[in-house]
Amino acid sequence: MNGRSMMILMLAGLSGLGAMVGVNKLMNKNQAEVPQQEYVVATRDLKTEEVLKASMLKIDKKPKDSLPPNVMTNIKDCEDRWVQIKILAGEALVEGKLAPKGAPPGLVSQIPKGKRAFAIEVNEQTGVSGFIMPGHHVDIIQVRPNTGVQNASESETILQNVPVLAVGQTFTRPEDKSMIVRTVTFAVDPDQVESLVAARSKGPLSLALRGVDDVEVVEKPKPQPIEIAKVEPAPEPAPVVAPPPPPPPPVEPTPPPKPVKKQRIVKIFHGIQNEAIETIQVGKREFDGANDAESDGGLAIMPPRSPGRGGSGSKETPGFDGDPAPPPSAPAIDHSP
């Protein structure tokens, strides 16, 4: 290698060394200008519902732009607060992962302001096979019988994108992948509580699990008004004239009653004491004087009978007692010349 080549090689090395020193100085200058911020990190893994102590935390520095929002910057602000969501070692503590200071561990501290906790009963089918966990979002669907069709049912989405507070009696997300529970608790508005109570009385409720970033509320199509066609009134039917009733059957004249032959009653009294009464027959009836005292007829008073055929003191009365009197004899006719 001649001297000229050696000189060129040395100049190239010096140029690269100068460039490296310049870049390093420039980087150190820019890094010094980036603001740094202290923040609280966990020294070990922190489980849910674990109360924080100063020995579990430490202070670290990092560029302010790289830190999450609401990061904790003072260890004293974190003491005596319990963990709501599991925190890993070296992870920054944020306000949302810690319960309010002085709040008792439990579900009450997780209910957002203005919300209400409401639970519904589920099973393996309506609870999405136990894959619903605290922090998930679900849609609540009601199933009710169809009143218009026999043995049919219809469904309706009551609420959408409802946050889950707890499953069963667990309000923190467990490490298991699924949990078969009997109840799921939600955070809903007060007016939504009334809607859920009314819907639960009409039929069972089912849950539909949403994805992690699926928070869109699907608008229900508004029912279109049904246009009712005008129905022309049907013409009035012609009056039905009833046929005249049949004439009554001819009435046969009633024959006049046969004339009743008036009977004559003859009462015969023997003596003045009216002790002996004889009954005689006039026409076709037989009358008794004592029974027909009020009947129309004649009255005959006879003297006492003389001794004889009719008895003592009796007298035969022609035509009434004894033999009838002989008819009068005809006058003698003279046939001499």
C-alpha positions in Angstrom: 0.0 0.0 0.0 1.5 3.4 -1.0 1.4 6.5 1.1 -1.5 8.1 -0.8 -3.8 5.2 -0.1 -2.9 5.2 3.5 -3.7 8.9 3.7 -7.1 8.4 2.2 -7.9 5.5 4.6 -7.0 7.6 7.6 -9.1 10.5 6.5 -12.1 8.2 6.0 -11.7 6.8 9.5 -11.5 10.3 11.0 -14.6 11.3 9.2 -16.6 8.4 10.4 -15.4 8.9 14.0 -16.4 12.6 13.8 -19.8 11.7 12.4 -20.5 9.2 15.2 -19.5 11.7 17.9 -21.7 14.3 16.4 -24.8 12.1 16.2 -24.2 11.0 19.8 -24.1 14.6 21.0 -27.2 15.4 19.0 -29.1 12.5 20.5 -28.1 13.4 24.0 -29.2 16.9 23.4 -32.7 15.9 22.2 -33.1 13.4 25.1 -32.3 16.1 27.6 -35.0 18.3 26.1 -37.8 15.6 26.5 -39.6 16.2 29.9 -39.4 13.2 32.3 -42.1 12.3 34.9 -42.1 10.2 37.9 -44.8 7.6 38.3 -45.7 4.7 40.6 -45.1 1.1 39.5 -45.7 -2.2 41.2 -42.8 -4.2 42.6 -44.7 -7.5 42.2 -47.9 -8.9 40.8 -50.9 -7.5 42.7 -54.1 -9.6 42.9 -57.6 -8.2 43.0 -59.0 -7.0 46.3 -55.4 -6.7 47.7 -54.9 -3.7 49.8 -51.8 -1.7 48.8 -48.9 -1.0 51.1 -45.8 1.2 50.5 -43.6 -1.8 50.3 -45.4 -3.0 47.2 -44.7 0.1 45.2 -41.8 2.2 43.9 -41.1 5.4 41.9 -39.8 5.3 38.3 -39.1 7.9 35.6 -40.3 7.9 32.0 -41.0 10.4 29.3 -44.3 12.0 30.0 -45.7 11.4 26.6 -45.2 7.6 27.0 -47.2 7.3 30.2 -50.9 6.4 30.3 -53.5 8.9 31.4 -54.4 9.2 35.0 -51.2 7.5 36.1 -50.4 7.6 39.9 -47.4 9.8 40.8 -47.4 9.6 44.6 -47.1 6.4 46.7 -49.1 8.0 49.6 -52.1 8.4 47.2 -52.1 4.6 46.6 -51.7 3.4 50.1 -54.8 1.7 51.8 -56.6 1.3 48.5 -57.5 -2.1 47.1 -56.9 -3.4 43.6 -59.9 -3.7 41.4 -58.1 -5.2 38.3 -55.0 -7.3 38.5 -51.7 -5.4 38.1 -48.4 -7.0 36.9 -44.9 -6.3 38.2 -43.4 -3.1 36.7 -46.8 -1.9 35.5 -47.8 1.7 36.1 -50.7 2.2 38.5 -53.6 4.1 37.1 -56.6 5.5 38.9 -59.1 3.2 37.2 -57.5 0.1 38.5 -57.8 1.1 42.1 -60.8 1.5 44.3 -61.7 4.8 45.8 -59.8 5.5 49.1 -61.8 4.4 52.1 -64.3 2.3 50.0 -64.9 -1.2 51.3 -63.9 -4.0 49.0 -67.0 -5.3 47.1 -69.4 -4.5 44.4 -70.7 -1.3 45.9 -67.5 0.6 45.0 -67.7 -0.5 41.4 -71.2 0.9 40.7 -70.7 4.0 38.6 -72.4 7.2 39.8 -76.0 7.5 38.6 -76.2 3.8 37.8 -78.0 0.9 39.5 -76.9 -2.7 39.9 -79.5 -5.1 38.6 -79.2 -8.9 38.4 -81.0 -11.4 36.3 -81.1 -15.2 36.5 -79.3 -17.1 33.7 -78.3 -20.7 32.9 -75.7 -22.3 30.7 -77.6 -21.4 27.6 -78.9 -17.9 28.3 -75.5 -17.0 30.0 -73.4 -17.8 26.9 -72.0 -21.0 28.4 -70.3 -19.1 31.3 -68.0 -16.9 29.1 -69.5 -13.7 30.4 -67.1 -12.0 32.8 -67.0 -8.8 34.8 -66.1 -5.9 32.5 -67.8 -7.4 29.5 -70.7 -5.8 27.6 -73.8 -7.7 26.6 -77.2 -7.2 25.0 -80.3 -8.2 26.9 -83.0 -10.0 24.9 -86.5 -10.9 26.0 -88.4 -14.0 24.7 -92.2 -14.0 25.1 -95.0 -16.0 23.6 -96.7 -14.8 20.5 -100.3 -14.1 21.2 -101.3 -14.2 17.6 -99.9 -17.6 16.7 -100.5 -20.7 18.8 -97.3 -22.5 20.2 -95.1 -19.7 18.8 -92.8 -17.1 20.5 -91.1 -13.8 19.5 -88.0 -12.0 20.8 -87.0 -8.4 21.3 -83.8 -6.7 22.3 -84.5 -4.7 25.5 -81.1 -3.1 26.1 -77.8 -2.9 24.2 -74.1 -2.6 25.3 -74.8 -3.1 29.0 -71.7 -3.4 31.2 -71.4 -6.4 33.4 -70.5 -5.7 37.1 -70.4 -9.2 38.4 -71.2 -12.9 37.6 -72.6 -14.8 40.5 -70.8 -13.4 43.5 -67.6 -12.6 41.6 -67.1 -9.0 40.6 -63.5 -9.3 39.4 -62.4 -11.1 36.4 -61.1 -14.5 37.4 -58.2 -16.3 35.8 -60.4 -19.1 34.5 -61.8 -18.9 31.0 -65.4 -19.5 32.0 -67.7 -19.6 35.0 -71.1 -21.3 35.2 -73.2 -19.1 37.4 -76.8 -18.6 38.1 -77.0 -14.7 38.0 -75.4 -11.9 36.2 -75.3 -8.3 37.5 -75.3 -5.2 35.3 -74.9 -1.4 35.7 -78.0 0.2 34.3 -79.9 3.5 34.5 -82.9 3.8 36.9 -85.4 3.9 34.1 -83.8 0.8 32.6 -84.4 -1.0 35.8 -88.1 -0.5 35.4 -87.9 -1.8 31.8 -86.0 -4.9 32.9 -88.5 -5.7 35.8 -91.5 -5.4 33.4 -89.8 -7.5 30.7 -88.8 -10.2 33.2 -92.5 -10.6 34.3 -93.5 -11.3 30.6 -90.9 -13.9 29.7 -87.3 -15.2 30.3 -84.3 -13.0 29.5 -81.3 -14.1 27.5 -77.8 -12.5 27.0 -75.7 -11.9 23.9 -72.0 -11.3 24.5 -70.3 -8.4 22.6 -66.8 -8.2 21.3 -64.0 -6.2 23.0 -64.3 -3.0 20.8 -67.9 -3.5 19.8 -69.8 -0.7 21.5 -72.1 0.4 18.6 -75.8 0.6 19.5 -77.9 -0.8 16.6 -80.9 1.3 15.9 -84.1 -0.6 15.7 -86.2 -0.1 12.6 -89.2 2.0 13.4 -92.5 0.3 12.6 -94.0 1.7 9.5 -97.6 2.8 9.8 -100.0 0.4 8.1 -102.3 2.1 5.6 -105.7 0.7 5.9 -107.6 0.7 2.6 -110.9 2.3 2.6 -113.6 -0.3 2.4 -116.7 0.7 0.7 -119.8 -0.2 2.8 -121.7 -3.1 1.5 -125.1 -2.3 0.0 -127.9 -2.8 2.3 -129.7 -6.0 1.4 -133.2 -5.8 0.1 -135.8 -6.1 2.7 -137.2 -9.6 2.9 -141.0 -9.6 2.7 -142.4 -12.5 4.7 -145.1 -14.4 2.9 -148.6 -13.8 4.2 -149.7 -16.3 6.8 -152.0 -19.1 5.6 -155.7 -18.5 6.1 -157.1 -20.1 9.2 -159.0 -23.3 8.7 -162.8 -22.9 8.3 -164.6 -23.1 11.5 -167.5 -25.5 11.4 -170.6 -23.9 12.9 -171.5 -25.2 16.2 -174.9 -27.0 16.1 -177.4 -25.3 18.3 -178.1 -27.1 21.5 -181.1 -29.4 21.6 -184.1 -28.0 23.3 -184.4 -29.3 26.7 -187.8 -30.5 27.5 -189.0 -28.8 30.6 -190.0 -31.3 33.2 -192.9 -30.8 35.4 -192.8 -31.8 39.0 -195.9 -32.8 40.9 -195.7 -33.0 44.6 -198.4 -34.8 46.5 -198.9 -34.3 50.2 -201.1 -36.7 52.1 -202.7 -35.1 55.1 -201.9 -31.8 56.7 -198.8 -32.9 58.5 -196.9 -33.5 55.3 -195.6 -36.8 56.5 -196.3 -39.0 53.6 -194.9 -37.9 50.3 -195.5 -39.8 47.1 -193.2 -39.6 44.2 -194.5 -39.7 40.7 -192.8 -39.7 37.3 -193.7 -37.1 34.9 -192.2 -37.5 31.5 -188.8 -39.2 31.6 -187.6 -38.0 35.1 -188.5 -39.2 38.5 -188.8 -36.6 41.2 -189.0 -36.7 44.9 -191.0 -34.2 46.7 -188.6 -33.7 49.5 -185.5 -33.2 47.2 -187.3 -31.1 44.6 -189.0 -28.6 46.9 -187.4 -25.8 45.0 -188.2 -27.1 41.5 -190.7 -25.8 39.2 -193.9 -27.8 39.2 -197.4 -28.1 40.6 -198.5 -28.7 44.1 -201.3 -31.1 45.0 -202.7 -31.5 48.5 -204.7 -34.6 49.0 -207.0 -35.4 51.9 -206.2 -38.4 54.1 -206.8 -41.7 52.5 -209.8 -43.7 53.4 -209.4 -47.3 54.4 -209.3 -49.5 51.4 -206.8 -50.2 48.8 -204.8 -47.1 49.4 -204.7 -47.7 53.2 -206.5 -46.1 56.2 -207.7 -42.6 55.6 -206.5 -42.7 52.0 -208.4 -41.9 48.9 -207.5 -43.2 45.5 -206.7 -40.5 43.2 -207.2 -41.3 39.6 -204.0 -41.0 37.7 -201.9 -40.7 40.9 -202.5 -43.7 43.2 -203.9 -47.1 42.6 -205.5 -48.1 39.4 -206.2 -45.5 36.9 -209.8 -44.4 36.6 -211.7 -46.0 33.7 -212.5 -43.7 30.9 -216.0 -42.4 30.7 -218.4 -44.6 28.8 -219.7 -43.4 25.5 -223.5 -42.5 25.3 -225.8 -45.3 24.0 -226.8 -44.8 20.4 -230.3 -45.9 19.4 -230.3 -47.8 16.1 -234.1 -48.5 15.9 -236.0 -47.4 12.9 
